[in-house]
């Protein structure tokens, strides 16, 4: 199973895990970098500075 770990960096460039979301979409065409970031924004809210927001793909 594929999942995504979402991180943000603070003003001291320390990285913090915000959450982990499993990928449930079966159609790989629908899975884009932008769609994954939008999905993450739903969890953490719109106040996140996107320049310090990123994800990594993991296999669980």
VOMI-123941 format. One record per residue (C-alpha): residue in one letter; x, y, z; residue number from 1. Coordinates in pm, 1 decimal, decimal comma. Example, Ala and Ser with C-alpha at 12.3 -4.5 7.8 and 13.67 -1.06 7.14 Angstrom:
<pts>
<pt><type>A</type><c1>1230,0</c1><c2>-450,0</c2><c3>780,0</c3><seq>1</seq></pt>
<pt><type>S</type><c1>1367,0</c1><c2>-106,0</c2><c3>714,0</c3><seq>2</seq></pt>
</pts>
This chain:
<pts>
<pt><type>X</type><c1>0,0</c1><c2>0,0</c2><c3>0,0</c3><seq>1</seq></pt>
<pt><type>X</type><c1>125,9</c1><c2>346,8</c2><c3>-88,7</c3><seq>2</seq></pt>
<pt><type>X</type><c1>94,9</c1><c2>636,6</c2><c3>155,3</c3><seq>3</seq></pt>
<pt><type>X</type><c1>224,5</c1><c2>991,6</c2><c3>181,2</c3><seq>4</seq></pt>
<pt><type>X</type><c1>397,5</c1><c2>1155,3</c2><c3>476,7</c3><seq>5</seq></pt>
<pt><type>X</type><c1>340,8</c1><c2>1531,0</c2><c3>493,1</c3><seq>6</seq></pt>
<pt><type>X</type><c1>603,1</c1><c2>1757,1</c2><c3>648,1</c3><seq>7</seq></pt>
<pt><type>X</type><c1>657,8</c1><c2>2125,4</c2><c3>711,6</c3><seq>8</seq></pt>
<pt><type>X</type><c1>971,2</c1><c2>2318,4</c2><c3>806,8</c3><seq>9</seq></pt>
<pt><type>X</type><c1>971,1</c1><c2>2585,9</c2><c3>1075,6</c3><seq>10</seq></pt>
<pt><type>X</type><c1>1176,6</c1><c2>2905,7</c2><c3>1085,0</c3><seq>11</seq></pt>
<pt><type>X</type><c1>1476,5</c1><c2>2708,2</c2><c3>1217,6</c3><seq>12</seq></pt>
<pt><type>X</type><c1>1453,9</c1><c2>2464,0</c2><c3>923,0</c3><seq>13</seq></pt>
<pt><type>X</type><c1>1347,7</c1><c2>2183,3</c2><c3>1153,3</c3><seq>14</seq></pt>
<pt><type>X</type><c1>1108,3</c1><c2>1943,7</c2><c3>985,4</c3><seq>15</seq></pt>
<pt><type>X</type><c1>786,6</c1><c2>1828,8</c2><c3>1149,7</c3><seq>16</seq></pt>
<pt><type>X</type><c1>563,2</c1><c2>1539,8</c2><c3>1046,1</c3><seq>17</seq></pt>
<pt><type>X</type><c1>208,1</c1><c2>1667,4</c2><c3>999,6</c3><seq>18</seq></pt>
<pt><type>X</type><c1>37,4</c1><c2>1344,2</c2><c3>908,1</c3><seq>19</seq></pt>
<pt><type>X</type><c1>23,9</c1><c2>1034,4</c2><c3>692,6</c3><seq>20</seq></pt>
<pt><type>X</type><c1>-243,0</c1><c2>966,1</c2><c3>431,9</c3><seq>21</seq></pt>
<pt><type>X</type><c1>-296,6</c1><c2>640,0</c2><c3>243,5</c3><seq>22</seq></pt>
<pt><type>X</type><c1>-343,0</c1><c2>649,4</c2><c3>-132,4</c3><seq>23</seq></pt>
<pt><type>X</type><c1>-683,8</c1><c2>512,5</c2><c3>-221,5</c3><seq>24</seq></pt>
<pt><type>X</type><c1>-713,9</c1><c2>614,1</c2><c3>-585,6</c3><seq>25</seq></pt>
<pt><type>X</type><c1>-685,8</c1><c2>321,9</c2><c3>-822,2</c3><seq>26</seq></pt>
<pt><type>X</type><c1>-637,4</c1><c2>528,0</c2><c3>-1141,5</c3><seq>27</seq></pt>
<pt><type>X</type><c1>-270,9</c1><c2>640,2</c2><c3>-1156,4</c3><seq>28</seq></pt>
<pt><type>X</type><c1>-357,2</c1><c2>916,1</c2><c3>-1404,9</c3><seq>29</seq></pt>
<pt><type>X</type><c1>-541,9</c1><c2>1098,7</c2><c3>-1125,8</c3><seq>30</seq></pt>
<pt><type>X</type><c1>-237,7</c1><c2>1088,5</c2><c3>-895,4</c3><seq>31</seq></pt>
<pt><type>X</type><c1>-31,2</c1><c2>1401,9</c2><c3>-953,3</c3><seq>32</seq></pt>
<pt><type>X</type><c1>200,1</c1><c2>1606,2</c2><c3>-733,3</c3><seq>33</seq></pt>
<pt><type>X</type><c1>-57,6</c1><c2>1884,7</c2><c3>-723,0</c3><seq>34</seq></pt>
<pt><type>X</type><c1>-342,4</c1><c2>1650,3</c2><c3>-628,4</c3><seq>35</seq></pt>
<pt><type>X</type><c1>-135,0</c1><c2>1502,1</c2><c3>-344,2</c3><seq>36</seq></pt>
<pt><type>X</type><c1>-46,4</c1><c2>1849,5</c2><c3>-211,1</c3><seq>37</seq></pt>
<pt><type>X</type><c1>-410,7</c1><c2>1957,6</c2><c3>-232,6</c3><seq>38</seq></pt>
<pt><type>X</type><c1>-507,7</c1><c2>1648,4</c2><c3>-38,9</c3><seq>39</seq></pt>
<pt><type>X</type><c1>-253,7</c1><c2>1733,2</c2><c3>229,7</c3><seq>40</seq></pt>
<pt><type>X</type><c1>-380,3</c1><c2>2092,0</c2><c3>252,3</c3><seq>41</seq></pt>
<pt><type>X</type><c1>-724,5</c1><c2>1957,3</c2><c3>339,7</c3><seq>42</seq></pt>
<pt><type>X</type><c1>-577,1</c1><c2>1801,5</c2><c3>652,0</c3><seq>43</seq></pt>
<pt><type>X</type><c1>-358,9</c1><c2>2084,7</c2><c3>776,3</c3><seq>44</seq></pt>
<pt><type>X</type><c1>-562,1</c1><c2>2382,8</c2><c3>664,3</c3><seq>45</seq></pt>
<pt><type>X</type><c1>-505,4</c1><c2>2673,3</c2><c3>431,2</c3><seq>46</seq></pt>
<pt><type>X</type><c1>-271,0</c1><c2>2862,7</c2><c3>663,4</c3><seq>47</seq></pt>
<pt><type>X</type><c1>29,4</c1><c2>2650,4</c2><c3>566,5</c3><seq>48</seq></pt>
<pt><type>X</type><c1>318,9</c1><c2>2818,4</c2><c3>388,8</c3><seq>49</seq></pt>
<pt><type>X</type><c1>347,8</c1><c2>2602,7</c2><c3>78,5</c3><seq>50</seq></pt>
<pt><type>X</type><c1>713,7</c1><c2>2690,6</c2><c3>34,6</c3><seq>51</seq></pt>
<pt><type>X</type><c1>781,9</c1><c2>2488,7</c2><c3>352,7</c3><seq>52</seq></pt>
<pt><type>X</type><c1>531,8</c1><c2>2209,2</c2><c3>286,8</c3><seq>53</seq></pt>
<pt><type>X</type><c1>625,5</c1><c2>1882,6</c2><c3>118,4</c3><seq>54</seq></pt>
<pt><type>X</type><c1>553,4</c1><c2>1511,0</c2><c3>112,5</c3><seq>55</seq></pt>
<pt><type>X</type><c1>732,1</c1><c2>1184,2</c2><c3>56,4</c3><seq>56</seq></pt>
<pt><type>X</type><c1>581,6</c1><c2>866,3</c2><c3>-79,9</c3><seq>57</seq></pt>
<pt><type>X</type><c1>623,7</c1><c2>556,5</c2><c3>133,1</c3><seq>58</seq></pt>
<pt><type>X</type><c1>517,3</c1><c2>196,8</c2><c3>105,1</c3><seq>59</seq></pt>
<pt><type>X</type><c1>338,2</c1><c2>58,8</c2><c3>406,4</c3><seq>60</seq></pt>
</pts>
